[in-house]
């Protein structure tokens, strides 16, 4: 099985994998719109985690992992707090052919997703950044670290992600004034 990492799976692959490939998926954007109350926030002050949002013209860079260990797959379902996966097409940065990968936290702008309460669809980036800077999960996980590590990865592979860049500008304005 191939798994697509587009957020913490990029910088924190706490599972065994046979191969790691940098590349992207088409038709999806990465948005910090999942209200995180388990790991990087609380019900009173939910942090923000990434979701892969279906958007026809978008491209999202990340990492594909080839996993053959059943224990790793079970661990991921638990870690992602969502056993549901979807198949998306992955385009490697190197010259190999595209292939299918599984991805967690895939969303569409449907009435069902808009009313779930787990998402902050179309949230103002300044508000999102405020949550990112100030939210901490019950185990002490800081939302800003999650965001910063993902942003560092994208910069290391020289990728410009418009949503991340806008959030970074707002995050920086909050951290420079505090």
C-alpha positions in Angstrom: 0.0 0.0 0.0 1.1 3.5 -0.7 0.1 6.3 1.7 0.2 10.1 1.0 1.5 12.3 3.7 0.7 16.0 3.3 1.0 17.2 6.9 2.5 15.6 10.1 3.1 12.3 8.2 5.8 14.2 6.3 7.9 15.2 9.3 6.8 12.6 11.8 6.5 9.2 10.1 6.3 7.1 13.3 5.8 3.9 11.4 7.9 1.5 9.3 7.9 2.1 5.6 9.8 0.5 2.7 10.1 3.6 0.5 9.6 7.4 0.7 8.9 9.5 -2.5 8.4 13.2 -2.7 5.7 14.4 -5.1 2.2 15.8 -5.4 -1.5 15.1 -6.0 -3.6 17.1 -8.4 -7.2 18.3 -7.6 -6.6 18.9 -3.9 -5.4 21.7 -1.7 -4.0 21.5 1.8 -6.0 23.7 4.2 -5.6 24.1 8.0 -9.3 23.7 8.6 -9.6 20.7 10.8 -10.5 21.7 14.4 -8.0 19.7 16.5 -9.2 19.0 20.0 -7.3 15.8 20.6 -3.7 16.5 19.8 -3.0 20.2 19.2 -5.9 21.9 20.9 -8.8 21.5 23.3 -12.6 21.7 23.0 -12.3 25.2 24.5 -9.5 26.3 22.1 -9.3 23.9 19.1 -6.0 24.0 17.2 -5.9 23.6 13.5 -4.7 20.6 11.5 -4.5 20.0 7.8 -7.2 18.5 5.6 -6.9 17.6 1.9 -9.7 19.6 0.3 -11.0 18.6 -3.2 -10.3 21.6 -5.5 -10.0 20.8 -9.2 -7.3 23.3 -10.1 -5.1 22.7 -7.0 -1.9 20.8 -6.4 -0.6 19.6 -3.0 3.0 18.5 -2.4 3.9 15.9 0.1 5.4 12.4 0.5 4.3 8.9 -0.5 5.3 6.0 1.7 5.2 2.4 0.6 4.0 0.4 3.6 3.8 -3.4 3.7 3.6 -3.8 7.5 0.0 -4.4 8.7 0.9 -3.2 12.2 1.9 0.2 10.7 -1.4 0.4 8.8 -3.4 -0.2 12.0 -1.3 2.3 13.8 -2.0 5.0 11.2 -5.7 4.5 11.4 -5.5 5.1 15.1 -3.0 8.0 14.8 -5.1 9.8 12.2 -8.2 9.5 14.4 -10.0 8.6 11.2 -9.9 5.1 9.7 -11.4 6.3 6.4 -8.9 6.6 3.5 -9.4 7.7 -0.1 -7.5 6.8 -3.2 -5.8 9.7 -5.0 -3.3 9.9 -7.9 0.3 10.7 -6.9 2.9 12.3 -9.2 6.5 11.6 -8.1 9.0 14.5 -8.3 11.4 12.1 -9.9 10.8 10.7 -13.4 8.8 7.6 -12.5 5.2 7.1 -13.6 2.3 8.4 -11.4 0.6 5.8 -9.1 -2.3 5.6 -6.7 -1.9 6.3 -3.0 -4.2 6.3 0.0 -4.9 9.6 1.9 -6.6 10.4 5.2 -8.7 13.4 5.9 -10.0 14.1 2.4 -12.9 16.6 2.3 -15.3 18.1 -0.2 -17.5 21.1 0.1 -20.6 19.2 0.7 -23.5 20.0 3.1 -22.4 17.0 5.1 -18.9 18.2 5.7 -19.9 21.9 6.1 -22.2 21.0 9.0 -20.0 18.4 10.8 -18.5 21.0 13.1 -15.0 19.4 12.7 -14.0 21.9 10.0 -13.6 25.6 9.9 -14.3 25.9 6.1 -13.3 29.3 4.6 -12.0 30.6 7.9 -10.2 33.9 7.7 -6.5 33.1 7.6 -5.7 35.6 10.4 -8.1 33.8 12.7 -6.6 30.4 11.7 -3.2 31.8 12.4 -4.3 33.0 15.8 -5.4 29.4 16.7 -2.2 28.0 15.3 -0.1 30.3 17.5 -2.0 29.9 20.7 -3.4 26.4 20.8 -1.9 23.6 22.8 -3.2 20.0 23.1 -3.9 18.1 26.3 -0.5 16.4 26.1 1.4 19.6 25.5 1.6 19.4 21.7 1.9 23.0 20.4 -0.1 23.7 17.2 2.7 26.1 16.1 5.2 23.3 16.0 2.9 21.2 13.7 2.5 24.2 11.3 6.2 25.2 11.4 7.6 21.7 10.7 5.3 21.3 7.7 6.3 24.8 6.5 10.0 23.9 6.9 9.6 20.8 4.8 7.9 22.7 1.9 10.6 25.3 1.9 13.3 22.5 2.0 11.9 21.1 -1.3 11.4 24.7 -2.7 7.6 24.5 -2.9 5.3 27.5 -2.7 1.9 26.6 -1.1 -0.3 29.7 -1.3 -2.4 28.7 1.8 0.7 28.0 3.9 2.4 31.2 2.7 -0.6 33.3 3.7 -0.8 31.5 7.1 2.9 32.0 7.7 2.6 35.8 7.1 -0.2 35.9 9.8 1.6 33.5 12.2 4.7 35.7 11.9 2.7 38.9 12.7 1.3 37.2 15.8 4.7 35.8 17.0 6.5 39.1 16.4 4.0 41.1 18.5 3.9 38.7 21.4 
